[in-house]
């Protein structure tokens, strides 16, 4: 019985360690450190920052990503705009299915709107090849280690967050149906009008 219990624990630990970015979820993590902890740490020794799942009305965590065109995108630089962030991966069929809709939305270039699609845990070469092969011209950011997704934890991808004035206004887990373009454009227009 002990051997089965130990074997089950080892299998569980192995599966949890392998899940990481491949699942598209960083989970809800929290620091073990309490406010009353007198332990002082330097910046180098500080524990990594983890976030809880976002809800409408939350302040959107700031981040900076490198884009496929060589520029960078920093969320706080767009506080006066409606920003739509999409978390995706090349191996995700629903993610790939939304890409033409994002191209149409960005080509319409709504005033006061910015879009960025942040790839999850894939190499720059994979992301560049995908973007070039499909001719996408919208902002595509790299997140090879999942650092940005860690600030926006979710149960899966595609995961789309619409932000206005630094505050989360809409959340979409999965590709909306029946028409992602219409669903997203309606949400964008509503947020622009708020």
Residue frames as qw, qx, qy, qz and C-alpha x, y, z in Angstrom:
[[0.000, 0.885, 0.466, 0.000, 0.00, 0.00, 0.00],
 [0.312, -0.781, 0.103, 0.531, 2.86, 2.39, 0.85],
 [0.411, -0.113, 0.596, 0.680, 4.51, 1.72, -2.51],
 [0.198, 0.635, 0.652, 0.363, 1.27, 2.58, -4.36],
 [0.161, -0.929, -0.259, 0.207, 0.88, 5.80, -2.37],
 [0.384, -0.601, 0.329, 0.619, 4.48, 6.84, -3.04],
 [0.374, 0.152, 0.688, 0.603, 4.17, 5.93, -6.74],
 [0.100, 0.801, 0.565, 0.170, 0.92, 7.91, -7.04],
 [0.245, -0.888, -0.049, 0.387, 2.55, 10.92, -5.36],
 [0.417, -0.352, 0.503, 0.670, 5.53, 10.75, -7.73],
 [0.291, 0.436, 0.699, 0.486, 3.27, 10.52, -10.78],
 [0.039, -0.907, -0.417, 0.044, 1.20, 13.48, -9.55],
 [0.330, -0.762, 0.159, 0.534, 4.32, 15.60, -8.92],
 [0.413, -0.075, 0.626, 0.657, 5.70, 14.73, -12.36],
 [0.198, 0.644, 0.655, 0.343, 2.43, 15.66, -14.08],
 [0.145, -0.934, -0.247, 0.214, 2.18, 18.95, -12.21],
 [0.379, -0.607, 0.322, 0.620, 5.75, 19.89, -13.06],
 [0.357, 0.102, 0.692, 0.619, 5.18, 19.13, -16.75],
 [0.202, 0.760, 0.618, -0.025, 1.89, 21.04, -17.06],
 [0.305, -0.426, 0.070, 0.849, 3.30, 24.63, -16.94],
 [0.214, 0.431, -0.240, -0.843, 2.90, 26.55, -20.19],
 [0.067, -0.027, -0.900, -0.429, 1.69, 23.56, -22.18],
 [0.008, 0.540, 0.824, -0.168, -1.68, 23.73, -20.49],
 [0.047, 0.578, 0.290, 0.761, -2.00, 27.46, -21.14],
 [0.529, -0.778, -0.225, -0.255, -2.66, 27.99, -17.46],
 [0.312, 0.463, -0.568, 0.605, -0.41, 29.36, -14.81],
 [0.537, -0.449, -0.697, 0.156, -2.90, 28.67, -12.06],
 [0.299, -0.871, -0.015, -0.389, -3.69, 30.77, -9.05],
 [0.717, 0.006, -0.441, 0.540, -0.55, 31.08, -7.01],
 [0.290, -0.917, -0.014, -0.273, 0.08, 33.06, -3.89],
 [0.309, 0.560, -0.599, 0.482, 3.12, 33.89, -1.87],
 [0.691, -0.366, -0.595, 0.186, 3.67, 32.05, 1.40],
 [0.328, 0.056, -0.335, 0.881, 5.04, 35.24, 2.93],
 [0.192, -0.786, -0.586, 0.046, 2.64, 37.00, 5.30],
 [0.078, 0.869, 0.021, 0.488, 2.50, 40.74, 5.99],
 [0.596, -0.780, 0.156, -0.109, 3.82, 40.11, 9.52],
 [0.918, 0.061, -0.014, 0.391, 6.96, 38.39, 8.26],
 [0.269, -0.912, 0.165, 0.264, 9.94, 40.35, 9.58],
 [0.746, -0.056, 0.435, 0.502, 12.31, 38.70, 7.12],
 [0.204, 0.834, -0.153, -0.490, 13.99, 41.28, 4.92],
 [0.779, 0.181, 0.483, 0.356, 14.96, 40.33, 1.38],
 [0.083, -0.475, 0.351, 0.803, 16.82, 42.10, -1.36],
 [0.625, 0.481, -0.133, -0.600, 15.38, 42.46, -4.86],
 [0.398, 0.392, -0.806, -0.196, 17.49, 39.51, -6.01],
 [0.020, 0.026, -0.952, 0.303, 16.19, 37.34, -3.16],
 [0.514, 0.139, 0.266, -0.804, 12.55, 38.39, -3.41],
 [0.487, 0.223, 0.844, -0.022, 10.03, 35.71, -4.26],
 [0.058, 0.186, 0.620, 0.760, 8.46, 35.87, -7.73],
 [0.360, 0.173, 0.260, -0.879, 5.25, 37.85, -8.00],
 [0.011, 0.262, 0.931, 0.253, 2.13, 35.76, -8.62],
 [0.340, -0.008, -0.018, -0.940, -1.34, 36.99, -9.36],
 [0.434, 0.273, 0.791, -0.332, -4.87, 35.71, -8.89],
 [0.267, 0.448, 0.726, 0.447, -7.35, 35.24, -11.73],
 [0.019, 0.041, -0.011, -0.999, -8.61, 38.63, -12.90],
 [0.139, 0.626, 0.756, -0.131, -12.18, 39.82, -12.72],
 [0.142, 0.702, 0.331, 0.614, -14.02, 42.69, -14.40],
 [0.339, -0.915, -0.080, -0.204, -13.21, 45.84, -12.42],
 [0.790, -0.426, 0.088, 0.432, -9.68, 44.77, -11.44],
 [0.048, 0.875, -0.359, -0.322, -6.66, 46.90, -12.22],
 [0.911, 0.395, -0.089, 0.076, -4.82, 45.32, -15.15],
 [0.698, -0.521, 0.247, 0.425, -1.23, 44.35, -14.24],
 [0.288, 0.868, -0.299, -0.273, 1.34, 46.31, -16.24],
 [0.828, -0.093, 0.454, 0.315, 3.81, 44.52, -18.50],
 [0.248, 0.754, -0.401, -0.457, 6.18, 45.09, -21.39],
 [0.845, 0.099, 0.504, 0.147, 6.70, 42.65, -24.27],
 [0.111, -0.411, 0.578, 0.696, 8.90, 42.67, -27.33],
 [0.710, 0.504, 0.226, -0.437, 6.88, 42.63, -30.57],
 [0.817, 0.202, 0.451, 0.298, 7.61, 40.69, -33.74],
 [0.452, 0.833, 0.105, 0.302, 8.33, 43.99, -35.55],
 [0.595, 0.208, -0.311, 0.712, 11.15, 44.78, -33.08],
 [0.217, -0.585, 0.103, -0.775, 9.22, 47.41, -31.09],
 [0.166, -0.126, -0.858, 0.469, 8.03, 46.96, -27.51],
 [0.415, -0.561, -0.419, -0.581, 4.53, 47.21, -26.08],
 [0.157, -0.037, -0.689, 0.707, 4.00, 48.48, -22.53],
 [0.146, -0.631, -0.754, -0.104, 0.42, 48.37, -21.28],
 [0.240, -0.711, -0.349, 0.561, 0.72, 51.52, -19.14],
 [0.164, -0.200, 0.345, 0.902, 1.69, 53.52, -22.25],
 [0.194, -0.280, -0.680, -0.650, -1.89, 52.97, -23.46],
 [0.038, -0.331, -0.736, 0.589, -3.87, 54.01, -20.36],
 [0.308, 0.405, 0.106, -0.854, -5.94, 56.49, -22.37],
 [0.469, 0.213, -0.625, -0.587, -7.04, 53.80, -24.86],
 [0.912, -0.068, 0.233, -0.331, -9.14, 50.68, -24.95],
 [0.109, 0.542, -0.824, -0.120, -6.63, 47.82, -25.11],
 [0.956, 0.002, 0.020, -0.292, -7.48, 44.27, -26.13],
 [0.093, -0.564, 0.821, 0.002, -4.93, 41.61, -25.13],
 [0.941, 0.093, -0.132, -0.298, -5.19, 38.10, -26.53],
 [0.370, -0.525, 0.766, -0.006, -3.16, 35.21, -25.09],
 [0.882, 0.372, -0.055, -0.283, -2.60, 32.46, -27.65],
 [0.468, -0.442, 0.717, 0.268, -0.28, 29.74, -29.00],
 [0.371, 0.401, -0.609, -0.575, 0.38, 28.32, -32.45],
 [0.118, 0.011, -0.993, -0.024, -0.61, 24.80, -31.31],
 [0.238, 0.367, 0.669, -0.600, -4.09, 25.99, -30.23],
 [0.181, 0.386, 0.739, 0.522, -6.74, 25.59, -33.02],
 [0.049, -0.864, -0.500, 0.047, -9.27, 28.05, -31.48],
 [0.306, -0.703, 0.101, 0.633, -6.44, 30.60, -31.10],
 [0.277, -0.094, 0.621, 0.727, -5.45, 30.25, -34.74],
 [0.123, 0.594, 0.751, 0.262, -9.11, 30.48, -35.72],
 [0.116, -0.882, -0.330, 0.315, -9.44, 33.95, -34.15],
 [0.458, -0.343, 0.254, 0.780, -6.40, 35.45, -35.87],
 [0.200, 0.385, 0.547, 0.716, -8.19, 36.54, -39.08],
 [0.226, -0.843, -0.476, -0.105, -10.79, 38.33, -36.91],
 [0.471, -0.695, -0.035, 0.541, -8.04, 40.21, -35.09],
 [0.396, -0.003, 0.428, 0.812, -6.51, 41.19, -38.42],
 [0.014, 0.650, 0.567, 0.505, -9.89, 42.59, -39.55],
 [0.375, -0.849, -0.334, 0.164, -10.37, 44.48, -36.27],
 [0.474, -0.543, 0.132, 0.681, -6.93, 46.07, -36.37],
 [0.318, 0.224, 0.525, 0.757, -7.32, 46.95, -40.05],
 [0.102, -0.814, -0.506, -0.266, -10.47, 48.89, -39.12],
 [0.408, 0.152, -0.285, 0.854, -8.24, 50.82, -36.70],
 [0.298, -0.818, -0.471, -0.145, -10.93, 52.09, -34.30],
 [0.110, 0.695, -0.244, 0.668, -9.93, 55.46, -32.81],
 [0.436, -0.590, 0.426, -0.530, -8.68, 55.06, -29.25],
 [0.968, -0.115, 0.150, -0.165, -8.12, 51.30, -29.58],
 [0.158, 0.645, -0.747, -0.041, -4.98, 49.13, -29.44],
 [0.979, -0.051, -0.007, -0.197, -4.60, 45.38, -29.84],
 [0.091, 0.615, -0.782, 0.040, -1.78, 43.01, -28.91],
 [0.964, -0.049, -0.191, -0.179, -1.70, 39.21, -29.22],
 [0.206, -0.699, 0.663, -0.169, 0.77, 37.70, -26.75],
 [0.792, 0.187, -0.571, -0.113, 2.11, 34.29, -27.64],
 [0.705, -0.582, 0.298, -0.274, 2.53, 31.81, -24.82],
 [0.686, -0.454, 0.566, 0.053, 5.70, 29.87, -24.14],
 [0.854, 0.398, 0.252, 0.219, 6.92, 29.41, -27.69],
 [0.566, -0.257, 0.223, 0.750, 10.18, 30.49, -29.29],
 [0.161, 0.673, -0.089, -0.716, 10.56, 33.69, -31.27],
 [0.017, 0.238, -0.792, -0.562, 11.36, 31.62, -34.36],
 [0.096, 0.383, 0.918, 0.037, 8.05, 29.72, -34.06],
 [0.126, 0.742, 0.427, -0.501, 6.04, 32.90, -33.54],
 [0.065, 0.595, -0.355, -0.718, 7.79, 34.75, -36.39],
 [0.048, -0.033, 0.893, 0.447, 7.29, 31.84, -38.78],
 [0.117, 0.553, 0.814, -0.135, 3.57, 31.66, -37.92],
 [0.108, 0.769, 0.196, -0.599, 3.03, 35.42, -38.30],
 [0.031, 0.494, -0.545, -0.677, 4.95, 35.59, -41.60],
 [0.118, 0.120, 0.944, 0.284, 3.30, 32.49, -43.06],
 [0.080, 0.658, 0.743, -0.092, -0.15, 33.97, -42.38],
 [0.229, 0.481, 0.236, 0.813, 0.69, 37.59, -43.20],
 [0.362, -0.801, -0.465, 0.109, -0.55, 38.98, -39.88],
 [0.325, 0.550, -0.070, 0.766, 0.26, 42.66, -39.39],
 [0.496, -0.793, -0.101, -0.339, -1.21, 43.30, -35.92],
 [0.115, -0.695, 0.607, -0.367, 0.94, 43.56, -32.78],
 [0.937, -0.130, -0.324, -0.023, 2.23, 40.14, -31.76],
 [0.214, -0.783, 0.500, -0.302, 4.26, 39.91, -28.56],
 [0.651, 0.185, -0.719, 0.158, 6.61, 37.24, -27.28],
 [0.578, -0.583, 0.349, -0.451, 6.15, 35.69, -23.82],
 [0.644, 0.309, -0.700, -0.032, 8.50, 32.69, -24.05],
 [0.246, 0.094, -0.834, 0.484, 8.67, 32.07, -20.31],
 [0.349, -0.593, -0.702, -0.184, 5.00, 32.88, -19.54],
 [0.270, -0.145, -0.408, 0.860, 5.89, 35.92, -17.40],
 [0.291, -0.087, -0.106, -0.947, 3.00, 38.03, -18.74],
 [0.636, -0.269, -0.608, -0.392, 0.50, 35.16, -18.59],
 [0.471, -0.199, -0.699, 0.500, 1.59, 34.67, -14.98],
 [0.043, 0.110, 0.265, -0.957, 0.16, 38.15, -14.33],
 [0.602, 0.102, -0.147, -0.779, -3.05, 37.17, -16.15],
 [0.202, -0.111, 0.970, -0.080, -3.70, 33.62, -14.88],
 [0.680, 0.174, -0.156, -0.695, -6.34, 31.62, -16.71],
 [0.774, -0.061, 0.608, -0.167, -7.67, 28.12, -17.14],
 [0.694, 0.248, 0.580, 0.348, -6.79, 28.06, -20.83],
 [0.028, 0.474, -0.298, -0.828, -6.31, 29.88, -24.08],
 [0.232, 0.477, 0.052, 0.846, -7.38, 31.69, -26.12],
 [0.326, -0.665, -0.500, 0.448, -7.88, 34.21, -23.36],
 [0.232, 0.526, 0.227, 0.786, -8.82, 37.77, -24.24],
 [0.300, -0.608, -0.452, 0.580, -8.90, 40.74, -21.88],
 [0.192, 0.705, 0.269, 0.627, -10.28, 44.17, -22.77],
 [0.457, -0.443, -0.347, 0.689, -8.97, 47.05, -20.65],
 [0.128, 0.795, 0.220, 0.550, -9.94, 50.72, -20.45],
 [0.190, -0.829, 0.241, -0.468, -8.13, 53.29, -18.31],
 [0.132, 0.448, -0.815, 0.343, -6.05, 50.48, -16.82],
 [0.552, -0.065, 0.617, -0.557, -9.13, 48.57, -15.61],
 [0.085, 0.064, 0.957, 0.269, -10.36, 45.18, -16.85],
 [0.482, 0.175, 0.048, -0.857, -13.71, 45.71, -18.65],
 [0.896, 0.187, -0.096, -0.390, -14.32, 42.40, -20.45],
 [0.315, -0.432, 0.843, 0.047, -12.93, 38.86, -20.22],
 [0.852, 0.294, -0.186, -0.391, -13.27, 36.06, -22.78],
 [0.424, -0.385, 0.819, 0.043, -12.03, 32.53, -22.11],
 [0.539, 0.276, 0.769, 0.203, -12.11, 30.58, -25.35],
 [0.045, 0.042, 0.470, 0.880, -13.09, 31.86, -28.76],
 [0.420, 0.329, 0.439, -0.723, -16.54, 33.48, -28.66],
 [0.126, 0.195, 0.854, 0.465, -19.14, 32.10, -31.01],
 [0.849, 0.332, 0.381, 0.156, -20.76, 32.17, -33.40],
 [0.540, 0.714, 0.045, 0.443, -18.73, 35.11, -34.79],
 [0.622, -0.397, -0.206, 0.643, -15.66, 36.25, -32.83],
 [0.258, 0.252, 0.184, 0.914, -15.32, 39.39, -34.95],
 [0.311, -0.635, -0.372, -0.602, -18.85, 40.59, -34.08],
 [0.687, -0.613, -0.362, 0.146, -18.53, 39.69, -30.39],
 [0.594, -0.236, -0.089, 0.764, -15.19, 41.47, -30.03],
 [0.140, 0.349, 0.238, 0.896, -16.19, 44.53, -32.08],
 [0.433, -0.712, -0.409, -0.372, -19.37, 44.94, -30.00],
 [0.696, -0.565, -0.256, 0.362, -17.33, 44.75, -26.78],
 [0.490, 0.001, 0.064, 0.870, -14.73, 47.20, -28.11],
 [0.053, -0.527, -0.327, -0.783, -17.40, 49.71, -29.18],
 [0.566, -0.717, -0.387, -0.121, -19.15, 49.42, -25.81],
 [0.677, -0.428, -0.149, 0.580, -15.87, 50.05, -23.98],
 [0.331, 0.210, 0.180, 0.902, -15.01, 53.00, -26.23],
 [0.237, -0.623, -0.373, -0.645, -18.43, 54.51, -25.43],
 [0.623, -0.582, -0.477, 0.214, -18.15, 54.01, -21.64]]
